[in-house]
Amino acid sequence: MTGTPAGLLASLRGLAMTAVDLLRTRLELFTLEAQEGAGRLAGLLMWGVAAMLLAVVGATFLAVFLTVLLWDSQRLLALGIFSALFLGAAGLAIFMVLRLARQGSQLFAGSLAELRRDAAALSLDQTQDGKA
């Protein structure tokens, strides 16, 4: 009888150590995914802003160039076409932003999948222990 409580305590201690190790591993995965997501987002934002600024400057210079080129013959047509193009591009950009906002993020998908696998494994272990 004296060996049973010590064996139970050792089993509980082992179970607690396993749970702590499992939690530590999952938190490390969560941290790694957060760092990857932040780095990707920062790069995406930086390059996106640079591309937008350069595109706006380039399109503005092109519109001014072609308007001045057509000033004597078709200046109103040139201004109307460029206005329509810029507003159409703005509408497309708004559509893409809304689509991406609705799409959702895959951030922490690996951590969530691992936690689901852990929960499934634990529930499987409990059902097997109940049958034995």
N, C-alpha and C positions, 0 to 999 in steps of 0.2 A: 504494500500500500504506500510506503514512503517513496517508491520510485515513480509512481504514477503522477503526482503533482509536479515533480521536477521534469518529467518527460513532457507533460502538458505545457509547462512554462517554456521549455526549450522549443516546442513546436510553435507556440504563440510568438516567441521571440524570432524564430526563423520566418514565420509568416509576416511579421511586422517588417523585418529587414528586406524581405522580397518586395513587399508593398512600397517601401521607401525607395528601393532601387528602381522599381518600375516607374514610380512617380518622378524620380530624378531624371530618368531617361526620357520620359515624355516631356518634361519641362525643358530639357536640353534641345529636343526636337522642335518644340514650340519656339524657343528662343532663336534657333537657327532659321526657321521659316520666317520669323518676324524680321530678322536682319536681312535675309534675302529679299523679302517683300519691300522693305524700306529702301534698300539699295536700288532695286529695280524701279521703284516709284520715283526716286530722286533722279535717276538717269533719264527715265521717260519724261519727267517734267522738264528737266534741263534741255534736252534735245527737242522736245515739243515746243517750248518757248522760243528757242533759237530758230527753229524751222518756221514758226509762225511770223516772227519778226522779219526774217529774211524774205519770206513770201510776200508779206504786206509791202515791204519796201520795194521789192522787185516789181510787183504788180502795179504799185502806184507810179513808179518810174515808167513802166511800159504804157500805162494809160495816159500819162502826161505826154510821153513821146508821140504816141499815135494821135492823140488829140491835136497836138501842135502840128504834126505832119498833115492832118486833114483839116486844119483850121479854115482855110479858104473855101473848101468845097463842102465838107460834111461834118462840121464840128458838132452839131446837135446829135447827129446819128452816132458819132463816136462816143460822146458823153453818155448817151442813152444806153448804148451797148455795154460800156464799161460799168455803168451803174447796175445794170441787170446782172452782169457777170459777178460783180462783187456781192450783191445781195443774194444771188443764187448760191455762191460759195458759203456765205454766212449761214444761209438756211441749211445747207448740207452739213456744215460744222455743228449746228445746233442739233440736227437730227442724230448725228453720230454721238454727240455727248449724251443725249437722252438714251440712246440705245445702249451705250456702255454703262450708264448709270443703272439701267434696269437689269443688265446682264449679271451683276453681282461679282463677287470676288472669290477666287480660289485660294485665298490666303488661309493658311492653317489647315488645308485639306488633308495633308499627310498626318498631322497630329490628330485630327478628328477620326480619320480612318484607323489609326493605331488604337485610339481609345475605344472605338467600336469593336475592334478585334479583341481587345483585352476584356471588354464586357461580355462578348460572346464566349470567350474561353472560360471566364469565371462562371457564367451561367451554365455552360456545358459541364464544368467540374462539379457544380452543385447538383445538377441532375444525376450525374453518375454517382455521387456520394449518396444521394437519396435512394438510388436503386440497390446499392451494395449492402 
